[in-house]
Each structure stands twice: as structure tokens, then as C-alpha cells.
């Protein structure tokens, strides 16, 4: 079974144009920053927002075809959805919430409750079956919503920001539960998130959405090897510079970006044009005084943030172009780095990897 999405959707003045596929047996994460169009796309796939162009199909079942105005209503789609706001019925018990989709499809009450009870037990909620949503913890409510999505045995399981409303402790527990459920679910699995950790733990394939457009698709390893935008580079922890590579001297070029220029290697056989330059943060050297070494690239700026990861720190610098450096905690202490401190960043031209745009 394969989900094929190739649509244009609009919510007010905002337009989303997306094309991607998701196959059964593999989890796809639709990943993007806030405001990138993820929720609009979720509503479109779920049938709540008909597309203005394009098609959505699950194998041979066409869910939407804008050209012919074909549209399968939400309640008839073989899709189980866990919405970001859960949307549990506050006046129904956990069992009644889970059984509701079955009852709406004409399943007898006794059978619907039996199937709902079985799912709640599997998800560790047998003792909360009679509780109403207002009496459930955030993690318990999330599991009830997951059970409601699974109870109809859908062909597609669509999870919209399933962990965003949970505290840290509950997030870890529910993430493990969702990972196990996704692994055992035989259909198509799509999870929508803005959290790269969540995406990397739960998904085998990523679809990056930026400003209403798909900017890159691939496995986490493929995107890590060749991010195609600054957002993608930030996700995988590298600097990315997009611009025009102009000849400078034999074997070198000047990468002209909108934020500043850097010297980079000239790829063999390259004829010039738009490229992306990648630079590992660990290859950036920081100093308080202007360096006089062999590095061809030297920029200055103030520190905007410092994030500690183990015994290393990632230092963001508002230079031209902006740079992220990775240094030891001892270096942070020695240099007295903190927000607002002006520092120099330097790196060698050969450390910049050039990819065609």
C-alpha cells in the first residue's frame, strides 16, 4: 500500500504545494518549522480541507482529485488520525471515545466496546477505561487518541505533533509506545512534527516542508550527507551557504551569498553557477583577536546563543554569513563566551564542501 500526495492546498492566503509518497512498512516524518504548512497538509490528507489542485490516493483509492472534484469525506477515508489537539469528546469515557469511530460506521455497541477495551488494555489503559478526558493525564489522553485512530484498522495512520503537548517525562514514555505501535502497524505511517529528535527516532524517511513547499526528501543519513537548505543543515548540525560560486584563482572560488562571501574549493569540471557550501561546525575556530593564520575565511560577529551537548558546545555567531561553531566547554570558559560577546570565526577553504544547488 502506498500513499501518493501531489496537491496544492490553501488556508486563507497561505498556500502549500507538496508532493511525496509514503509506503506501507516504513514511517515517514513530515518535518518543518512552525508556519511551514504542516497542519494545512494534515487537514488536506485527512479530508477536512479539499485541495485546490492535484490528487491524493491510497493505492487505487483516489481520496481527492481536484480536476474532477472527486472527494472522499473524512469519515469514509481509511485513515486513522491523531490530531495535535487530540479532539477527544469530553463527555465520553475513554472506552466510548475509542469506540466512537466504530459506532459511526455501524458496528454494534457491544462489539465496538469490546474492540475499544482490547486496544486500551494493549496500550496500558485498562484501569482508565471509564475515565473521561478531563480526568486523564496528558500521556493517558494521547494514548486514548492513538487507540481511537487504530481501532478502525486504517490503511494510513496519520499522527499530527503527537508529543508536542506533553512534559519531558511523559514525552519519553509515549515516544517509546508510539515507536512500538508504528513498528507493528502494517499500513502507511506518517508522523508530522517540528522536532528533529522525534523525527529521527520514529521515522525512516523525512519529508522537509519549508514555506509551504517540500524542500527535500530522503533518509536521515541522506539529508545529513547533503542538506539542501539552511533549515535542513540546522537539523543535521552543519553550516550551509547557498549562493553563486565565482572563479577566484586556480582551484578556488568565491561563494557569493546574500549574507557574505566565503572562499571555497572549485569542483573539478564545474562550470559555475548556484551551489550549496557545507561546513562542519567542528572545523570552525573561534578567537577573541583577529587570527593571522592560514585560514582563508575569517568573519566577525557577536554570539547569539550557546547550546551545550555533552562535553561540547554549539556557538551561533551573527557574522556575515552567520556561522555555527562547535567547541569544547573548556574553550567556552577560556574565551569567556556568552551571548553578546564579539568573537572571530575562521575556517579553511578546503573545509567547505561544494554541492550543486
C-alpha positions in Angstrom: 0.0 0.0 0.0 1.3 3.5 -0.9 0.1 7.0 -0.1 0.7 9.3 -3.1 0.3 13.1 -2.3 0.6 15.7 -5.1 -1.5 18.7 -4.1 -1.9 22.4 -3.7 -3.9 23.4 -0.7 -4.8 26.8 0.6 -5.9 28.1 4.0 -6.7 31.7 3.7 -3.9 33.4 1.8 -1.4 30.7 2.7 -0.6 28.1 0.0 1.0 24.7 0.4 2.4 22.8 -2.6 3.5 19.3 -1.7 4.4 16.1 -3.5 5.6 13.0 -1.7 5.0 9.2 -1.3 4.8 7.0 1.7 4.9 3.2 1.5 3.5 0.7 4.0 6.0 -0.7 6.4 8.1 2.5 6.6 7.4 5.6 8.8 7.6 8.9 7.0 8.1 12.1 9.0 6.7 15.3 7.6 9.1 17.8 9.3 9.1 21.6 9.2 9.3 24.7 11.4 6.1 26.4 12.7 4.2 28.1 9.9 5.6 25.8 7.2 2.2 24.4 6.3 2.3 21.1 8.1 -1.2 21.5 9.7 -2.7 22.6 6.4 -1.3 19.5 4.7 -2.6 17.2 7.5 -6.1 18.7 7.1 -5.9 18.1 3.4 -4.8 14.4 3.7 -7.5 13.8 6.4 -10.2 15.2 4.1 -11.0 18.3 6.1 -9.6 20.7 3.6 -10.1 19.8 -0.1 -7.1 20.6 -2.3 -7.4 23.3 -5.0 -5.2 21.3 -7.3 -3.8 17.8 -7.6 -4.6 14.4 -6.2 -4.3 12.3 -3.1 -4.5 8.5 -3.4 -4.1 5.4 -1.2 -3.2 2.7 -3.7 -6.1 2.6 -6.2 -8.4 4.6 -3.9 -8.5 8.2 -5.0 -9.2 10.3 -2.0 -9.0 13.7 -3.8 -8.8 14.7 -7.4 -9.3 18.4 -7.8 -9.7 18.3 -11.5 -12.8 16.0 -11.3 -13.9 17.3 -7.9 -13.7 13.8 -6.5 -13.5 14.0 -2.7 -13.9 11.2 -0.2 -15.3 12.7 3.0 -13.2 12.3 6.2 -15.5 9.7 7.8 -15.2 7.4 4.8 -11.4 7.6 4.4 -9.4 4.6 5.6 -7.3 6.9 7.8 -6.7 7.0 11.5 -5.7 10.5 12.7 -4.3 11.6 16.0 -4.7 15.4 15.8 -2.4 17.8 17.7 -5.3 18.9 20.0 -6.5 15.2 20.3 -10.1 16.3 19.9 -11.4 13.7 22.4 -15.1 14.1 23.3 -15.1 15.5 26.9 -18.4 13.9 27.9 -17.4 10.4 26.8 -15.3 7.9 28.7 -12.0 6.6 27.3 -13.7 3.4 26.1 -16.6 5.4 24.5 -14.1 7.8 22.8 -12.2 4.8 21.3 -15.4 3.0 20.3 -16.9 6.1 18.6 -15.4 5.7 15.1 -16.7 2.1 15.0 -20.2 3.1 16.2 -20.2 5.8 13.5 -19.5 3.0 10.9 -22.4 1.0 12.2 -20.6 -1.5 14.3 -22.8 -2.9 17.1 -22.3 -1.3 20.5 -21.1 -4.4 22.3 -18.6 -5.3 19.6 -17.3 -1.7 19.4 -16.8 -1.5 23.2 -15.0 -4.9 23.2 -12.6 -3.8 20.5 -12.0 -0.5 22.2 -11.4 -2.2 25.5 -8.9 -4.5 23.9 -6.9 -1.6 22.5 -6.9 0.3 25.7 -5.6 -2.7 27.5 -2.8 -3.2 24.9 -1.8 0.5 25.5 -1.8 0.1 29.2 -5.0 1.9 30.0 -7.3 -0.9 31.1 -7.6 0.8 34.5 -8.6 4.1 33.0 -11.3 2.8 30.6 -14.1 4.6 32.4 -12.3 7.9 32.9 -13.3 11.0 31.0 -10.6 13.1 29.1 -10.6 15.8 31.8 -9.5 13.2 34.4 -6.7 11.8 32.2 -3.1 12.9 32.3 -1.5 14.2 29.1 0.1 10.9 28.3 -3.0 8.9 29.0 -5.1 11.2 26.8 -2.6 10.8 24.0 -2.8 7.0 24.2 -6.6 7.2 24.1 -6.3 9.3 20.9 -3.9 6.8 19.5 -6.3 3.9 20.3 -9.2 5.8 18.6 -7.1 6.1 15.5 -6.1 2.5 15.5 -9.4 0.9 16.3 -10.8 1.2 12.7 -7.7 -0.7 11.4 -6.9 2.0 8.9 -4.7 1.8 5.8 -3.0 5.0 6.8 -2.1 6.2 10.3 -1.5 10.0 10.5 0.0 11.4 13.7 0.0 15.2 14.0 2.6 16.5 16.5 1.7 13.6 18.9 4.2 14.6 21.6 4.1 18.4 21.5 1.8 18.9 24.4 3.5 16.5 26.8 6.0 17.2 29.5 9.5 15.7 29.2 8.8 12.6 31.3 5.6 11.8 29.5 7.1 12.5 26.2 9.8 9.9 26.6 7.3 7.2 27.6 4.8 8.0 24.9 7.5 8.2 22.3 8.6 4.6 23.1 5.0 3.5 22.9 4.3 5.2 19.6 7.5 3.8 18.2 6.4 0.3 19.1 2.9 0.8 17.7 4.3 2.2 14.5 6.6 -0.7 14.1 3.7 -3.2 14.4 1.3 -1.2 12.3 1.1 -2.9 8.8 -0.2 0.1 6.8 1.2 3.5 5.8 2.6 5.6 8.7 3.0 9.4 8.5 4.1 11.4 11.5 4.0 15.2 11.4 6.5 17.1 13.7 8.7 20.1 14.1 11.1 18.1 16.4 14.1 16.6 14.6 14.8 14.2 17.5 11.2 12.9 17.3 11.5 12.5 13.6 14.9 10.7 13.7 13.7 8.3 16.4 10.3 7.5 14.9 10.9 7.7 11.1 13.0 6.0 8.4 12.3 8.7 5.8 12.0 12.5 6.1 10.0 15.0 4.0 11.1 18.6 4.8 8.5 21.3 4.4 9.5 25.0 4.3 7.4 28.0 3.5 4.6 25.8 2.0 6.9 23.7 -0.2 8.8 20.4 0.0 12.4 21.4 0.1 14.0 17.9 0.4 13.1 14.3 0.9 15.3 11.3 1.9 16.6 9.2 4.8 18.1 11.0 7.8 21.5 9.8 6.5 20.9 11.2 3.0 19.8 14.6 4.3 22.8 14.6 6.7 25.2 13.9 3.9 23.7 16.7 1.6 21.3 19.1 3.2 19.7 21.4 0.5 18.7 24.4 2.7 19.8 26.2 5.8 16.9 24.6 7.7 18.0 21.1 6.6 21.6 21.9 7.6 20.5 23.1 11.0 18.6 19.9 11.5 21.6 17.7 10.9 24.1 20.1 12.5 26.1 21.7 9.7 26.5 25.1 8.2 25.0 25.6 4.8 25.8 28.5 2.5 23.7 28.9 -0.7 24.9 31.2 -3.4 26.8 31.7 -6.7 30.3 30.2 -6.9 32.5 32.5 -9.0 36.1 31.8 -10.2 38.7 33.3 -7.9 42.0 31.6 -8.6 43.2 28.2 -9.7 41.4 25.6 -7.6 39.4 28.1 -5.6 36.2 30.1 -6.0 34.3 32.8 -4.2 30.9 31.7 -2.9 28.8 34.8 -3.0 25.8 34.6 -0.7 23.3 37.2 0.4 24.8 37.3 3.8 28.5 37.4 3.0 31.2 35.8 0.8 33.5 32.8 1.6 36.4 31.2 -0.2 35.8 27.6 -1.2 37.3 24.9 -3.4 36.4 24.9 -7.1 34.9 21.5 -8.0 36.6 19.7 -10.9 34.7 20.2 -14.1 32.3 22.8 -12.6 31.2 25.5 -15.0 30.0 28.0 -12.4 26.6 28.8 -11.0 24.4 28.3 -7.9 25.8 25.9 -5.3 25.5 24.9 -1.6 28.6 25.0 0.6 28.7 22.8 3.6 30.9 23.4 6.6 31.1 21.2 9.7 30.8 23.3 12.9 33.8 21.4 14.4 36.0 22.8 11.6 35.4 26.4 12.8 38.0 28.0 15.1 36.9 30.8 17.5 39.2 33.5 18.9 38.8 36.9 20.6 41.5 38.5 18.5 41.6 38.6 14.7 43.5 35.4 13.6 46.6 35.7 11.4 46.9 32.1 10.4 46.4 30.3 7.1 42.6 30.2 7.2 41.2 31.9 4.1 37.9 32.6 5.7 37.7 35.0 8.7 34.5 36.6 9.9 33.5 38.6 13.0 30.2 38.7 14.9 28.6 38.5 18.3 27.4 35.3 20.0 23.7 34.9 19.7 23.4 31.5 21.6 25.3 28.7 23.1 23.9 25.2 23.5 25.7 22.5 25.4 25.6 18.9 24.1 27.6 16.6 26.4 31.2 18.0 26.7 30.8 20.2 23.5 29.1 23.5 22.9 27.5 24.8 19.7 28.0 28.5 19.4 25.9 30.6 17.0 27.5 33.8 15.7 25.8 36.7 13.9 28.5 37.1 11.4 28.4 37.6 7.6 27.5 34.9 6.8 26.1 33.5 10.1 28.3 30.7 11.5 27.8 27.8 13.9 30.9 26.6 15.6 31.4 23.5 17.8 34.0 23.9 20.5 34.8 22.3 23.9 33.3 23.5 27.1 36.9 24.4 28.1 37.2 26.7 25.1 33.9 28.4 26.1 35.3 29.1 29.5 38.7 30.2 28.3 37.3 32.6 25.8 34.6 33.9 28.1 31.9 33.2 25.5 28.4 34.2 26.3 25.5 35.9 24.5 26.6 39.3 23.1 30.4 38.6 23.2 32.1 39.6 19.9 34.3 36.9 18.5 36.2 35.9 15.4 35.4 32.7 13.5 37.9 31.3 11.0 38.0 28.2 8.8 40.0 26.9 5.8 38.6 27.0 2.3 39.3 23.2 1.9 36.9 22.5 4.8 33.9 23.8 2.7 32.3 21.0 0.7 30.6 22.3 -2.5 27.4 20.6 -3.8 25.3 21.6 -6.9 22.2 23.5 -5.8 
